[in-house]
Amino acid sequence: MAQLLTPSLLVLVLAFCIPWTQGSDGGAQDCCLKYSLRKIPARVVRSYRKQEPSLGCPIPAILFSPRKRSQPELCADPKEPWVQQLMQRL
C-alpha cells in the first residue's frame, strides 16, 4: 500500500507545482539585441512599439513593424533623431 501511495503523492505535488513555474512571466518576449545600422524608410513601416529594459530586455529600443507581416520587426535606437521623426510620422 505504501508503495502505491508514494508515486501518487509525488504526481499530486507535481500537478500543483507545475502551473506556478511555467509562464510565470506572462510568456516569452522578443527583445532587440542590437539596433539597425541603416535608416528604416517610412514606406515600409506600419506601426511601432517601445522596448524597455525594465521589462527584461537588454537595451531600450523602438521596434518598427513592417507593412509585410511576414517580415520581422526592425529595431532602432530611440535616441536617434531619424527614429523620433519616424515615430512622429506614424
VOLODREN-188662 format. One record per residue: residue in one letter; x, y, z of N, C-alpha, C, CB in turn. Coordinates in nm, 3 decimals, decimal comma. Atoms other than C-alpha are relative to their C-alpha. Glycine has a CB too. Example, Ala and Ser with C-alpha at 12.3 -4.5 7.8 and 13.67 -1.06 7.14 Angstrom:
<rest=A; n.x=0,089; n.y=-0,119; n.z=0,000; ca.x=1,230; ca.y=-0,450; ca.z=0,780; c.x=0,090; c.y=0,120; c.z=0,000; cb.x=-0,099; cb.y=0,003; cb.z=0,125>
<rest=S; n.x=-0,082; n.y=-0,119; n.z=-0,006; ca.x=1,367; ca.y=-0,106; ca.z=0,714; c.x=-0,077; c.y=0,109; c.z=0,073; cb.x=0,041; cb.y=0,046; cb.z=-0,142>
REM end
This chain:
<rest=M; n.x=0,082; n.y=-0,120; n.z=0,000; ca.x=0,000; ca.y=0,000; ca.z=0,000; c.x=0,087; c.y=0,126; c.z=0,000; cb.x=-0,094; cb.y=0,000; cb.z=0,121>
<rest=A; n.x=-0,089; n.y=-0,116; n.z=-0,007; ca.x=0,283; ca.y=0,242; ca.z=0,086; c.x=0,071; c.y=0,023; c.z=-0,133; cb.x=0,103; cb.y=-0,018; cb.z=0,112>
<rest=Q; n.x=-0,067; n.y=-0,013; n.z=0,129; ca.x=0,446; ca.y=0,167; ca.z=-0,250; c.x=-0,089; c.y=0,073; c.z=-0,102; cb.x=0,039; cb.y=-0,138; cb.z=-0,052>
<rest=L; n.x=0,092; n.y=-0,068; n.z=0,090; ca.x=0,135; ca.y=0,295; ca.z=-0,432; c.x=-0,023; c.y=0,145; c.z=0,042; cb.x=-0,132; cb.y=-0,074; cb.z=-0,006>
<rest=L; n.x=0,028; n.y=-0,133; n.z=-0,052; ca.x=0,091; ca.y=0,598; ca.z=-0,209; c.x=0,111; c.y=0,099; c.z=-0,037; cb.x=-0,016; cb.y=-0,006; cb.z=0,151>
<rest=T; n.x=-0,113; n.y=-0,089; n.z=0,027; ca.x=0,440; ca.y=0,743; ca.z=-0,270; c.x=-0,003; c.y=0,056; c.z=-0,143; cb.x=0,130; cb.y=-0,073; cb.z=0,023>
<rest=P; n.x=0,007; n.y=-0,058; n.z=0,136; ca.x=0,416; ca.y=0,775; ca.z=-0,654; c.x=-0,124; c.y=0,087; c.z=-0,020; cb.x=0,000; cb.y=-0,112; cb.z=-0,104>
<rest=S; n.x=0,122; n.y=-0,079; n.z=0,013; ca.x=0,059; ca.y=0,903; ca.z=-0,627; c.x=0,017; c.y=0,137; c.z=0,065; cb.x=-0,120; cb.y=-0,073; cb.z=0,062>
<rest=L; n.x=-0,024; n.y=-0,125; n.z=-0,071; ca.x=0,164; ca.y=1,167; ca.z=-0,376; c.x=0,095; c.y=0,089; c.z=-0,081; cb.x=0,057; cb.y=-0,028; cb.z=0,140>
<rest=L; n.x=-0,095; n.y=-0,074; n.z=0,082; ca.x=0,454; ca.y=1,271; ca.z=-0,599; c.x=-0,069; c.y=0,064; c.z=-0,121; cb.x=0,114; cb.y=-0,092; cb.z=-0,047>
<rest=V; n.x=0,074; n.y=-0,052; n.z=0,115; ca.x=0,225; ca.y=1,311; ca.z=-0,901; c.x=-0,090; c.y=0,116; c.z=0,043; cb.x=-0,084; cb.y=-0,111; cb.z=-0,066>
<rest=L; n.x=0,089; n.y=-0,105; n.z=-0,050; ca.x=-0,018; ca.y=1,519; ca.z=-0,694; c.x=0,078; c.y=0,128; c.z=0,031; cb.x=-0,073; cb.y=-0,049; cb.z=0,126>
<rest=V; n.x=-0,084; n.y=-0,116; n.z=-0,032; ca.x=0,260; ca.y=1,750; ca.z=-0,569; c.x=0,047; c.y=0,068; c.z=-0,129; cb.x=0,121; cb.y=-0,042; cb.z=0,087>
<rest=L; n.x=-0,045; n.y=-0,057; n.z=0,127; ca.x=0,396; ca.y=1,798; ca.z=-0,923; c.x=-0,113; c.y=0,070; c.z=-0,074; cb.x=0,059; cb.y=-0,109; cb.z=-0,088>
<rest=A; n.x=0,115; n.y=-0,060; n.z=0,067; ca.x=0,049; ca.y=1,873; ca.z=-1,056; c.x=-0,029; c.y=0,140; c.z=0,055; cb.x=-0,123; cb.y=-0,089; cb.z=0,015>
<rest=F; n.x=0,024; n.y=-0,131; n.z=-0,059; ca.x=0,021; ca.y=2,166; ca.z=-0,815; c.x=0,117; c.y=0,096; c.z=-0,022; cb.x=-0,027; cb.y=-0,014; cb.z=0,148>
<rest=C; n.x=-0,118; n.y=-0,086; n.z=0,015; ca.x=0,376; ca.y=2,296; ca.z=-0,869; c.x=0,022; c.y=0,048; c.z=-0,143; cb.x=0,123; cb.y=-0,075; cb.z=0,047>
<rest=I; n.x=-0,030; n.y=-0,034; n.z=0,140; ca.x=0,399; ca.y=2,299; ca.z=-1,250; c.x=-0,069; c.y=0,128; c.z=-0,046; cb.x=-0,042; cb.y=-0,114; cb.z=-0,089>
<rest=P; n.x=0,061; n.y=-0,126; n.z=0,047; ca.x=0,139; ca.y=2,575; ca.z=-1,315; c.x=0,065; c.y=0,125; c.z=0,059; cb.x=-0,146; cb.y=0,000; cb.z=0,034>
<rest=W; n.x=-0,063; n.y=-0,117; n.z=-0,061; ca.x=0,328; ca.y=2,807; ca.z=-1,079; c.x=0,136; c.y=0,030; c.z=-0,061; cb.x=0,014; cb.y=-0,021; cb.z=0,149>
<rest=T; n.x=-0,133; n.y=-0,022; n.z=0,055; ca.x=0,661; ca.y=2,760; ca.z=-1,255; c.x=-0,002; c.y=0,031; c.z=-0,149; cb.x=0,087; cb.y=-0,120; cb.z=0,025>
<rest=Q; n.x=0,006; n.y=-0,024; n.z=0,144; ca.x=0,554; ca.y=2,770; ca.z=-1,621; c.x=-0,075; c.y=0,127; c.z=-0,030; cb.x=-0,064; cb.y=-0,117; cb.z=-0,072>
<rest=G; n.x=0,069; n.y=-0,120; n.z=0,045; ca.x=0,469; ca.y=3,102; ca.z=-1,778; c.x=-0,025; c.y=0,102; c.z=0,109; cb.x=-0,128; cb.y=-0,037; cb.z=-0,061>
<rest=S; n.x=0,023; n.y=-0,095; n.z=-0,108; ca.x=0,500; ca.y=3,298; ca.z=-1,457; c.x=0,029; c.y=0,144; c.z=-0,042; cb.x=0,086; cb.y=-0,036; cb.z=0,118>
<rest=D; n.x=-0,030; n.y=-0,135; n.z=0,046; ca.x=0,634; ca.y=3,595; ca.z=-1,654; c.x=-0,096; c.y=0,046; c.z=-0,110; cb.x=0,142; cb.y=0,007; cb.z=-0,051>
<rest=G; n.x=0,098; n.y=-0,038; n.z=0,100; ca.x=0,336; ca.y=3,603; ca.z=-1,889; c.x=0,037; c.y=-0,045; c.z=-0,141; cb.x=-0,018; cb.y=0,149; cb.z=0,001>
<rest=G; n.x=-0,039; n.y=0,049; n.z=0,131; ca.x=0,514; ca.y=3,427; ca.z=-2,175; c.x=0,133; c.y=0,058; c.z=-0,045; cb.x=-0,107; cb.y=0,030; cb.z=-0,102>
<rest=A; n.x=-0,128; n.y=-0,046; n.z=0,053; ca.x=0,827; ca.y=3,473; ca.z=-2,378; c.x=-0,017; c.y=0,133; c.z=-0,072; cb.x=0,060; cb.y=-0,106; cb.z=-0,095>
<rest=Q; n.x=0,004; n.y=-0,131; n.z=0,063; ca.x=0,906; ca.y=3,818; ca.z=-2,506; c.x=0,116; c.y=0,010; c.z=-0,098; cb.x=0,006; cb.y=0,114; cb.z=0,105>
<rest=D; n.x=-0,106; n.y=-0,024; n.z=0,097; ca.x=1,101; ca.y=3,904; ca.z=-2,820; c.x=0,067; c.y=0,132; c.z=0,033; cb.x=-0,055; cb.y=0,000; cb.z=-0,145>
<rest=C; n.x=-0,076; n.y=-0,121; n.z=-0,032; ca.x=1,375; ca.y=4,155; ca.z=-2,747; c.x=0,100; c.y=0,030; c.z=-0,110; cb.x=0,072; cb.y=-0,016; cb.z=0,135>
<rest=C; n.x=-0,108; n.y=-0,043; n.z=0,089; ca.x=1,605; ca.y=4,356; ca.z=-2,970; c.x=0,131; c.y=-0,014; c.z=0,075; cb.x=-0,021; cb.y=0,148; cb.z=-0,050>
<rest=L; n.x=-0,132; n.y=0,013; n.z=-0,060; ca.x=1,966; ca.y=4,275; ca.z=-2,901; c.x=0,098; c.y=0,102; c.z=-0,057; cb.x=0,054; cb.y=-0,141; cb.z=-0,020>
<rest=K; n.x=-0,083; n.y=-0,104; n.z=0,062; ca.x=2,113; ca.y=4,534; ca.z=-3,139; c.x=-0,089; c.y=0,084; c.z=-0,091; cb.x=0,120; cb.y=-0,062; cb.z=-0,079>
<rest=Y; n.x=0,075; n.y=-0,093; n.z=0,083; ca.x=1,999; ca.y=4,829; ca.z=-3,348; c.x=0,032; c.y=-0,019; c.z=-0,147; cb.x=0,030; cb.y=0,144; cb.z=0,042>
<rest=S; n.x=-0,022; n.y=-0,002; n.z=0,144; ca.x=1,959; ca.y=4,851; ca.z=-3,723; c.x=0,107; c.y=0,105; c.z=-0,030; cb.x=-0,133; cb.y=0,030; cb.z=-0,078>
<rest=L; n.x=-0,107; n.y=-0,094; n.z=0,035; ca.x=2,263; ca.y=5,020; ca.z=-3,878; c.x=-0,045; c.y=0,100; c.z=-0,107; cb.x=0,123; cb.y=-0,076; cb.z=-0,049>
<rest=R; n.x=0,050; n.y=-0,087; n.z=0,107; ca.x=2,057; ca.y=5,179; ca.z=-4,158; c.x=-0,133; c.y=0,062; c.z=0,040; cb.x=-0,016; cb.y=-0,079; cb.z=-0,131>
<rest=K; n.x=0,130; n.y=-0,065; n.z=-0,022; ca.x=1,768; ca.y=5,422; ca.z=-4,153; c.x=-0,109; c.y=-0,087; c.z=-0,062; cb.x=-0,002; cb.y=0,144; cb.z=-0,061>
<rest=I; n.x=0,112; n.y=0,080; n.z=0,048; ca.x=1,435; ca.y=5,249; ca.z=-4,194; c.x=-0,097; c.y=0,094; c.z=-0,074; cb.x=-0,072; cb.y=-0,074; cb.z=0,119>
<rest=P; n.x=0,090; n.y=-0,088; n.z=0,075; ca.x=1,221; ca.y=5,406; ca.z=-4,470; c.x=-0,144; c.y=-0,007; c.z=0,052; cb.x=0,004; cb.y=-0,035; cb.z=-0,149>
<rest=A; n.x=0,137; n.y=-0,007; n.z=-0,051; ca.x=0,875; ca.y=5,521; ca.z=-4,362; c.x=-0,096; c.y=-0,085; c.z=-0,084; cb.x=-0,048; cb.y=0,145; cb.z=0,002>
<rest=R; n.x=0,093; n.y=0,072; n.z=0,088; ca.x=0,714; ca.y=5,349; ca.z=-4,662; c.x=-0,010; c.y=-0,149; c.z=0,033; cb.x=0,044; cb.y=0,016; cb.z=-0,145>
<rest=V; n.x=0,005; n.y=0,143; n.z=-0,033; ca.x=0,797; ca.y=5,003; ca.z=-4,522; c.x=-0,054; c.y=-0,027; c.z=0,140; cb.x=0,139; cb.y=-0,061; cb.z=-0,014>
<rest=V; n.x=0,040; n.y=0,015; n.z=-0,141; ca.x=0,670; ca.y=5,068; ca.z=-4,168; c.x=-0,151; c.y=0,018; c.z=0,016; cb.x=0,075; cb.y=0,101; cb.z=0,088>
<rest=R; n.x=0,143; n.y=-0,004; n.z=-0,030; ca.x=0,317; ca.y=5,001; ca.z=-4,044; c.x=-0,027; c.y=0,064; c.z=0,135; cb.x=-0,060; cb.y=-0,140; cb.z=-0,005>
<rest=S; n.x=0,019; n.y=-0,050; n.z=-0,136; ca.x=0,349; ca.y=5,077; ca.z=-3,670; c.x=0,129; c.y=-0,021; c.z=0,079; cb.x=-0,120; cb.y=-0,071; cb.z=0,070>
<rest=Y; n.x=-0,116; n.y=0,021; n.z=-0,085; ca.x=0,592; ca.y=5,070; ca.z=-3,379; c.x=-0,043; c.y=-0,027; c.z=0,143; cb.x=0,095; cb.y=0,122; cb.z=-0,006>
<rest=R; n.x=0,020; n.y=0,019; n.z=-0,144; ca.x=0,623; ca.y=4,970; ca.z=-3,015; c.x=0,133; c.y=0,024; c.z=0,069; cb.x=-0,055; cb.y=-0,143; cb.z=0,032>
<rest=K; n.x=-0,121; n.y=-0,029; n.z=-0,077; ca.x=0,869; ca.y=5,055; ca.z=-2,741; c.x=0,044; c.y=-0,123; c.z=0,078; cb.x=-0,023; cb.y=0,119; cb.z=0,096>
<rest=Q; n.x=-0,061; n.y=0,105; n.z=-0,081; ca.x=1,105; ca.y=4,810; ca.z=-2,574; c.x=0,072; c.y=0,068; c.z=0,115; cb.x=0,097; cb.y=-0,090; cb.z=-0,085>
<rest=E; n.x=-0,060; n.y=-0,060; n.z=-0,118; ca.x=1,204; ca.y=4,899; ca.z=-2,220; c.x=0,087; c.y=-0,102; c.z=0,073; cb.x=-0,109; cb.y=0,056; cb.z=0,095>
<rest=P; n.x=-0,084; n.y=0,092; n.z=-0,078; ca.x=1,494; ca.y=4,745; ca.z=-2,024; c.x=-0,068; c.y=-0,046; c.z=0,129; cb.x=0,133; cb.y=0,068; cb.z=0,034>
<rest=S; n.x=0,068; n.y=0,037; n.z=-0,124; ca.x=1,270; ca.y=4,744; ca.z=-1,716; c.x=-0,093; c.y=-0,120; c.z=-0,019; cb.x=-0,080; cb.y=0,119; cb.z=0,053>
<rest=L; n.x=0,087; n.y=0,115; n.z=0,028; ca.x=1,060; ca.y=4,474; ca.z=-1,888; c.x=0,079; c.y=-0,126; c.z=-0,032; cb.x=-0,094; cb.y=0,033; cb.z=-0,115>
<rest=G; n.x=-0,081; n.y=0,119; n.z=0,017; ca.x=1,350; ca.y=4,232; ca.z=-1,911; c.x=0,084; c.y=-0,006; c.z=-0,126; cb.x=-0,086; cb.y=-0,117; cb.z=0,004>
<rest=C; n.x=-0,080; n.y=-0,003; n.z=0,122; ca.x=1,511; ca.y=4,332; ca.z=-2,241; c.x=0,131; c.y=0,074; c.z=0,028; cb.x=-0,078; cb.y=0,068; cb.z=-0,116>
<rest=P; n.x=-0,131; n.y=-0,056; n.z=-0,033; ca.x=1,881; ca.y=4,427; ca.z=-2,251; c.x=0,021; c.y=0,147; c.z=-0,037; cb.x=0,104; cb.y=-0,079; cb.z=-0,067>
<rest=I; n.x=-0,021; n.y=-0,138; n.z=0,044; ca.x=1,853; ca.y=4,762; ca.z=-2,435; c.x=-0,135; c.y=0,067; c.z=-0,026; cb.x=0,089; cb.y=0,004; cb.z=-0,128>
<rest=P; n.x=0,121; n.y=-0,070; n.z=0,043; ca.x=1,591; ca.y=5,033; ca.z=-2,490; c.x=-0,002; c.y=0,005; c.z=-0,152; cb.x=-0,008; cb.y=0,145; cb.z=0,062>
<rest=A; n.x=0,008; n.y=0,001; n.z=0,146; ca.x=1,465; ca.y=5,019; ca.z=-2,847; c.x=-0,142; c.y=0,034; c.z=-0,046; cb.x=0,043; cb.y=-0,136; cb.z=-0,057>
<rest=I; n.x=0,128; n.y=-0,015; n.z=0,068; ca.x=1,187; ca.y=5,107; ca.z=-3,087; c.x=-0,006; c.y=-0,113; c.z=-0,101; cb.x=-0,016; cb.y=0,143; cb.z=-0,068>
<rest=L; n.x=0,018; n.y=0,110; n.z=0,094; ca.x=1,056; ca.y=4,806; ca.z=-3,278; c.x=-0,104; c.y=0,043; c.z=-0,103; cb.x=-0,044; cb.y=-0,130; cb.z=0,074>
<rest=F; n.x=0,089; n.y=-0,039; n.z=0,109; ca.x=0,907; ca.y=4,904; ca.z=-3,613; c.x=-0,055; c.y=-0,126; c.z=-0,066; cb.x=0,074; cb.y=0,089; cb.z=-0,103>
<rest=S; n.x=0,066; n.y=0,112; n.z=0,067; ca.x=0,654; ca.y=4,662; ca.z=-3,761; c.x=-0,009; c.y=0,030; c.z=-0,149; cb.x=-0,142; cb.y=-0,027; cb.z=0,060>
<rest=P; n.x=0,005; n.y=-0,025; n.z=0,144; ca.x=0,690; ca.y=4,628; ca.z=-4,138; c.x=-0,141; c.y=-0,020; c.z=-0,056; cb.x=0,098; cb.y=-0,091; cb.z=-0,073>
<rest=R; n.x=0,131; n.y=0,016; n.z=0,065; ca.x=0,391; ca.y=4,653; ca.z=-4,373; c.x=-0,024; c.y=-0,146; c.z=-0,036; cb.x=-0,009; cb.y=0,088; cb.z=-0,126>
<rest=K; n.x=0,012; n.y=0,143; n.z=0,030; ca.x=0,458; ca.y=4,296; ca.z=-4,485; c.x=0,012; c.y=-0,076; c.z=0,132; cb.x=0,110; cb.y=-0,047; cb.z=-0,104>
<rest=R; n.x=0,004; n.y=0,067; n.z=-0,130; ca.x=0,357; ca.y=4,094; ca.z=-4,182; c.x=0,092; c.y=-0,121; c.z=0,009; cb.x=-0,142; cb.y=-0,043; cb.z=0,031>
<rest=S; n.x=-0,089; n.y=0,117; n.z=0,000; ca.x=0,581; ca.y=3,805; ca.z=-4,287; c.x=0,144; c.y=0,037; c.z=0,034; cb.x=-0,005; cb.y=-0,069; cb.z=-0,135>
<rest=Q; n.x=-0,136; n.y=-0,045; n.z=-0,030; ca.x=0,893; ca.y=4,017; ca.z=-4,224; c.x=0,014; c.y=0,027; c.z=0,150; cb.x=0,035; cb.y=0,126; cb.z=-0,082>
<rest=P; n.x=-0,022; n.y=-0,025; n.z=-0,144; ca.x=1,050; ca.y=4,055; ca.z=-3,877; c.x=-0,004; c.y=0,149; c.z=0,033; cb.x=0,134; cb.y=-0,059; cb.z=0,044>
<rest=E; n.x=-0,004; n.y=-0,139; n.z=-0,046; ca.x=1,030; ca.y=4,372; ca.z=-3,670; c.x=0,142; c.y=0,053; c.z=-0,015; cb.x=-0,048; cb.y=0,011; cb.z=0,147>
<rest=L; n.x=-0,129; n.y=-0,066; n.z=0,018; ca.x=1,311; ca.y=4,622; ca.z=-3,721; c.x=0,030; c.y=0,082; c.z=0,124; cb.x=-0,001; cb.y=0,091; cb.z=-0,127>
<rest=C; n.x=-0,038; n.y=-0,065; n.z=-0,125; ca.x=1,498; ca.y=4,753; ca.z=-3,417; c.x=0,078; c.y=0,128; c.z=-0,027; cb.x=0,083; cb.y=-0,095; cb.z=0,086>
<rest=A; n.x=-0,069; n.y=-0,128; n.z=0,018; ca.x=1,614; ca.y=5,113; ca.z=-3,383; c.x=0,028; c.y=0,064; c.z=0,135; cb.x=-0,084; cb.y=0,095; cb.z=-0,089>
<rest=D; n.x=-0,040; n.y=-0,072; n.z=-0,120; ca.x=1,785; ca.y=5,332; ca.z=-3,126; c.x=-0,096; c.y=0,117; c.z=0,024; cb.x=0,147; cb.y=0,051; cb.z=-0,011>
<rest=P; n.x=0,096; n.y=-0,108; n.z=-0,025; ca.x=1,523; ca.y=5,560; ca.z=-2,963; c.x=0,063; c.y=0,138; c.z=0,013; cb.x=-0,076; cb.y=-0,030; cb.z=0,125>
<rest=K; n.x=-0,068; n.y=-0,129; n.z=-0,014; ca.x=1,786; ca.y=5,835; ca.z=-2,920; c.x=0,033; c.y=0,064; c.z=-0,135; cb.x=0,128; cb.y=-0,018; cb.z=0,079>
<rest=E; n.x=-0,032; n.y=-0,052; n.z=0,134; ca.x=1,845; ca.y=5,873; ca.z=-3,295; c.x=-0,110; c.y=0,095; c.z=-0,048; cb.x=0,019; cb.y=-0,117; cb.z=-0,101>
<rest=P; n.x=0,100; n.y=-0,095; n.z=0,049; ca.x=1,674; ca.y=6,180; ca.z=-3,447; c.x=-0,092; c.y=-0,058; c.z=-0,108; cb.x=0,070; cb.y=0,122; cb.z=-0,056>
<rest=W; n.x=0,084; n.y=0,056; n.z=0,106; ca.x=1,552; ca.y=5,985; ca.z=-3,753; c.x=-0,105; c.y=-0,095; c.z=0,056; cb.x=0,086; cb.y=-0,073; cb.z=-0,102>
<rest=V; n.x=0,096; n.y=0,091; n.z=-0,063; ca.x=1,383; ca.y=5,732; ca.z=-3,523; c.x=-0,115; c.y=0,081; c.z=0,061; cb.x=0,070; cb.y=-0,087; cb.z=0,110>
<rest=Q; n.x=0,103; n.y=-0,086; n.z=-0,060; ca.x=1,199; ca.y=6,007; ca.z=-3,335; c.x=-0,089; c.y=0,062; c.z=-0,107; cb.x=0,065; cb.y=0,111; cb.z=0,085>
<rest=Q; n.x=0,078; n.y=-0,057; n.z=0,110; ca.x=1,091; ca.y=6,165; ca.z=-3,664; c.x=-0,095; c.y=-0,104; c.z=-0,060; cb.x=0,094; cb.y=0,055; cb.z=-0,110>
<rest=L; n.x=0,083; n.y=0,107; n.z=0,056; ca.x=0,962; ca.y=5,832; ca.z=-3,796; c.x=-0,115; c.y=-0,033; c.z=0,095; cb.x=0,085; cb.y=-0,125; cb.z=-0,027>
<rest=M; n.x=0,106; n.y=0,026; n.z=-0,098; ca.x=0,767; ca.y=5,774; ca.z=-3,475; c.x=-0,109; c.y=0,107; c.z=-0,009; cb.x=0,058; cb.y=-0,005; cb.z=0,144>
<rest=Q; n.x=0,097; n.y=-0,110; n.z=0,011; ca.x=0,601; ca.y=6,116; ca.z=-3,514; c.x=-0,085; c.y=-0,012; c.z=-0,126; cb.x=0,072; cb.y=0,135; cb.z=0,002>
<rest=R; n.x=0,074; n.y=0,016; n.z=0,127; ca.x=0,502; ca.y=6,037; ca.z=-3,873; c.x=-0,107; c.y=-0,107; c.z=0,009; cb.x=0,096; cb.y=-0,033; cb.z=-0,114>
<rest=L; n.x=0,097; n.y=0,110; n.z=-0,012; ca.x=0,321; ca.y=5,722; ca.z=-3,765; c.x=-0,107; c.y=0,038; c.z=0,093; cb.x=0,066; cb.y=-0,128; cb.z=0,046>
REM end
